[in-house]
Amino acid sequence: KDAVLVADLSHVNRDLCYLPVDASEELLHLAVRRLVRGLELPTDRIMSLPWDFTLRENVRALRRLLDDLFGQTPVLFSLLGNTIAHLDADTEALELIATELLRPGDRLLLEVEATSGLGDGLAAMAADEHARSTVFGEFVTSALRHHTDLDAEPAGVELHGTVEGDRALLVKTMYRADEDFTITLPNQSTVRFAFDDTIRLALSRKYTPEGLAAMLADTGLTIVGDVCTTADDPFGIALLMLEVS
């Protein structure tokens, strides 16, 4: 999705610079390599930043870097792929970006999954949507295989959909132990994984219009443009262009 944006924006501004931020250096490498090859974006206009954007010190460091590099030039930030919904403290993370990162003139492009309603039935549908995705199953189990010696398979993943207050449908993805055993971590330390214990692999939400509006109000962000699509009623996607109030 970043590649689509960068391709369009580079037609308007040939001096465009792209600074991808992600805690995973592997994902950054893949993203940058695809951009360089596919868009022929000069490598001196890309700076990968392996930072966790939920940490205040990292966000402040990013703001200082942008100020040093670009001065008062407006910046377009993006959180695509329902990224904000994967965080426990989603509102707090968005507020951190609004207060520490965005300046007047900057914009934030935010993509979230949406639901037109709440209820146990819809929560079960949201969980089933993930369960039917082969790609999602491989994605969540790859983290276990990468960070532990578990030979986890997508078939061993459990998904549970619930209603999170009046704001969203919440889906938790977990791996459950079917017996007692010990897990070895990359640093060779071990952890006991007892029967019926669980490891949470992922968290996701589908926001109601009211829940999304309340979160934006709490973070001091204002919508300056939006597109909402219904991919499979009652679920859809909301793409919002935001600015600080």
Helices and strands as residue ranges (DSSP letters): H 2-12, H 25-39, G 43-45, H 56-70, E 76-79, G 83-86, H 90-100, E 107-115, H 120-131, H 134-147, G 154-156, E 157-164, E 168-176, E 181-184, E 190-193, E 198-207, H 209-219, E 221-232, E 235-244
